[in-house]
Amino acid sequence: MPFKVVVTGATGFMGMHLTSRLMSMGAEVAIVVRGTSRIPEWMASRAHVITADASGSWTGEVRSYAPDVCFHLAAQSIQVHDDSTVGHLLDANVIMGTQLLQALSHLEGVRFVNVGSVWQHHDSRPYGPSSLYAATKQAFVDIVQFYAECCGVRAATVEFPDTYGPADERKKLLRLLVDASETGVALQMSPGGQVIEMIHIDDVVDALLATLSAASHEAPSFRVPGEVLRLKEFVGVVSLMLGAEVPVHWGARPYRPRETMETWNHFPCVADWERKRSLFTELPVALASLRDRANTSVRIPAQPTKQPLEITEVSITSSDRLTTS
């Protein structure tokens, strides 16, 4: 029978790539989305869509769907909060996930993979919040621990640095650098000494799938390391790849509170996973995708995986299709 998976945050960058991979492996996928989410046609036509509303009634649909696995990627990332965003952070990063876990706790043997944040570990401490966003992510990790220990859910949390790759519509650093290169309008930036750690989205999906094997009633946490450069060095690399210097006014802005000046390493790496893509070979492809203005809504192709995945009570056959055993 098809392996049943629930994915939250499926319309985001990480979620689209994960959902595409799961579909290519033969999984039956349900996505949990907000009513305002834009769902790509390729996803809407193949996934079971569950709309999360304020009433919380959507959790009954999750329970009825009875997934074998849930990947919880949905989050609200606000690095500098204000009075108007506190409620949004709590709703997206704490309440929604708790409602989801409560629904899953009624199911037997379900595995739950939560995506945490490296921003929870300022100065490489077990817990050192760099922002209210990071604090809400840590609060949810504690809730995951409760549902794992007391309610039968097998869980794990995995943390990633910044991600990059094709089909990226986010207005993040790479997009800003490409825009500045094309318009000639200088970016107003900090002095540039902070760390930029990047990992390719295909390596991220590999790590998410590998984390399934570690999901347990102890709810362990893992970190996936990327490639590290200082911000100034990274902008120089991007300029070289674009063939023109990106205009930047260094020092126009101060560093943010608790800026990342060194990589924060606390949790162990995901077992049976290794980084396979290099920033210096894959970044040009990502930049080309960003420069293609006509390519604003890219369908992510459902390519079969190259390596089989084996986890306890779940296997993938030689044809790379998910099955239950």
N, C-alpha and C positions, 0 to 999 in steps of 0.2 A: 504494500500500500504506500501511497506517497507520504513523504515526511512532511509534517505540518509545522509551519513556522509563523510566528507573529513578529513583525518588525515595527517599532515606533521610530519616528523621525525618518521614514522611508523616502520622503521627498527632498531631504537634504542631500548634500554632496556625498557624505559617507553612506547614508541610507540608500541612495540610488544605486551606488556601485555594489553594495552588499546584496540588495534585492535582486539586481540583475544576475549576480553570481549564483544566488540561491535558485533562481528560476532556471538557469542554465544547468544546474545540477539535478533538476527534476523535482524540486521541493514545491509543495503547495503553500503559497504565501498569502498571509493576511497582513494588511498594513493598517496601522492606527494613525489617523490624521486629524487635524483640526478642520473645521468647516471652511476655513479660509485658505486651506492648502491648495496649491496648484499641482495636480497629479499628472505626470506625463502620460500620453496616450498609451505607450507601450506597457506602462505599469497598470493603468486603470483597466486595460483590456484583459489582463492576466491575473491580477491580484484580487482577493476579496477585500473590499474596503470597509473599514469600521471607523465611523466618525465620532471622535471624542467630544462630547458636549459637557456643559457645566453641571448638568444633573448627575453625571457619573453613571447613567444607565448603560453606557457603551460597554462597561465591564461585563455585563451579562452576556453580551455578544461574544466577547473574548472567551468567556467561560464555556459558552456553547460551542465555539469553534474548536476548543480542546486541543491547543497546540502541543507539540512535543518539545519545542524550543521557543524562547522569546529573546530577541535582541532588543534591548532598550537603548536607543540612540537619541531619542527626543530630548531636547534641552533648550533653555533660553540662556544665551551667553551675553551677559552685560558686564563688562569689566569695571565700569565706573557707574554705580547705581545712583538714583536719586529717589525722592519721595514717590514719584509716579511709577517707578519700576519694581518696587519691593514686592508688590502683590504678584506681578508677572513672574518674577523669579521663583517665588514660593509655589505658585500654581504649576509651573512647567517643570521645575526641578525636584519638587518634593511631593506635592499632592497627586499629580498624575501618576507618577511611578508607584506610589503607595497604593492607589486604587487598582493599578494593574497587578501588583503583587498579591493583593487580597483576592482578586479574581483567580489568579494562577494557583493560589494556595489550596483551592478546592479540587485541583487536578493532581493525579498521581504521577510522580516521576518527571515532572516538567523541569527543564533546564533554563536558567535565566542568566543572560550575559548583559551586564550593565557597563556602560561606558562612563568612566570617571574623568577626572581632569588633573593634569600635572600641576595646575594652579593651586591644588590642595596641599602642596608640599614646599612652601617657601623655605629656602635654605636647606632643602633636602630633609626636612623634619617629617616624622610620621604624619603629623597634621600641622600645617602652618598656612592658614588661609591668606591668599593674596588679594581677595575681593569677596564681596557678599556672594557673588556667583559661586566662587570656590566653596564658601561655607555651606551653601545650599546643596552642592554636590556631595560634600562630606556628610551632611545630615542624611542624605538619601542612602549613602553607603552604610550608615548605622542602621537604617531601616531594613536594607537588604540583609544585613547580619541577623536581625530579628526573624525575618521570614525564613531564612535558611536554617537557623538553629531551632526555631519553635514551630514552624508551620509547614515543614516538609519540602520547601523549594530548594533545589540544588542550584547554587548561584556562584558567580564569579564577577569581579570587576576588572576592567582593563583600561589603562590610561594611555593616551596617545599625545605626541607633540603636534605641531601644526602639520596639516596635510596638504598635498598638492596632487595634481594630475589633470587629465582631460575632462571636459564637460563640467568645468567649475564656474558657476555663475555667482559665487559669493563676492561681495565687495570687500575683499581682504587685501593683504599687502601686495600680492602679485598683481591683482587687478589694478591697484593704485599705481604701481610702478609702470605697468604697460600704458595706462592712461597718461601718466606724466611724460613718458617717452614720446607719445604720439602728439600730445598737445603742446609740449614745451613749457608747461606751467609747473614751476618747482613745487615739490612736496615740502611742507613744513614739518620737520622731524626733530626728534631728540638728538643728542650728540652721537648716538649710534653705537654705543658700546655694549648694548644688551645682546643676549644670546638669541639666535634664531635656530630652532631645531625643526627639521622638516623630514617627513616620511611620505613616500608615494602611496596613493590610495589603494593600489593593488596589494601592497604589503600590509596595509591596514586590514583589508578584507581577509587576507590569509591569517592574520593574527586573531581576528574575531572568531573565525572558524576553529582555529587551534585552541582557543580559550574554552570552547565547549567541553573538551576533555577534562578540564580542571574544575568545572562547576561542581560544587559539593555543599554539604550542610555546614562546612566551615566558612564558606563565602570568601575564599582567598582573593587577594588583589594582585595585579600584575602591571608592569610597565613595558611599553614597546618603544625602544630608543630609535631616534632618527639620526640624521647627519647634522652636525653643529657648525655654525659659522656666527661670527659677530654680525650685527645688522649692517654695518658699513661694508664688510666683506661680501655679504650676501647681495647688497645692491650693486656692488662692483661686478659680481658674477652675472647678475641679471643684465647689466649694461653690456657686458661682453657678448652675451648670447643674443641680445636684441640688435647688436651692431651699432649702438649709439648710447652715449652716456645718459643715464636717467637724471634729470635735474632735481637736485635735493638741496634744501637749505638746512644744513646740519646745525643743530643747537637752537633752532627756532622755537622748540618746545622743550619743557623740562621732562625728565624721566617721570613716568607714572610711579605712584607709591608701590613699593614692593615689586619693582621691575625685575625681570629675570636676567641677572648678571652672570650666573653660572647655571649649568644644567642641574636640575633637581632629580636625584636618583635615590629612591627609597625602596620600592618594591622590586621583586625579582622579575626577570623577563619571562614572557610566555614560553613554556616548554615546547620543544619540537617546532620552533619557529625561527626563521632567520630572515634578515632583510636581503632581498634579491635585486632590488632596483636601485640604481645610483642616481643621485641628484644631478650629476653632470651629464648623464645620458638621457634622463627622463624629463628634466626641467625644460629643455628646448621644445619638447612636444607639448608640454603644458602651456608654455608661452605662445606657441603657434596657435593653440586653441583659443587663447584669450584674445589674440590679435584678429581672429576671424570674426568680424562683427556680424556677419550673416549667420554665424553658427551659435546663436544665442540660446537655443533650446535643443541641446544635443541629445539624441537618443543613445543611451549607453548600450553598446551591443552585448548580447548575452553570449559571451564566449565560454566554451567549456574549460574547466580548470585543467591544469597540466599535471597537478599532483593529487593523488587520492588522499582522502581524509579518513582517519579511523579514530572513533571515540567509543567509550564504553556504551554498549547497548545501541549504538548507532554505527552504521558502516556505509561506505560508498563503494559501489561495485566498480569493476574495471572500466565500465562505460561512464564513470563519474556521475552517477545518478544517486540521489539520496534514497536510502531504504531503511526500514526498521528491521532489527534482527531479534 
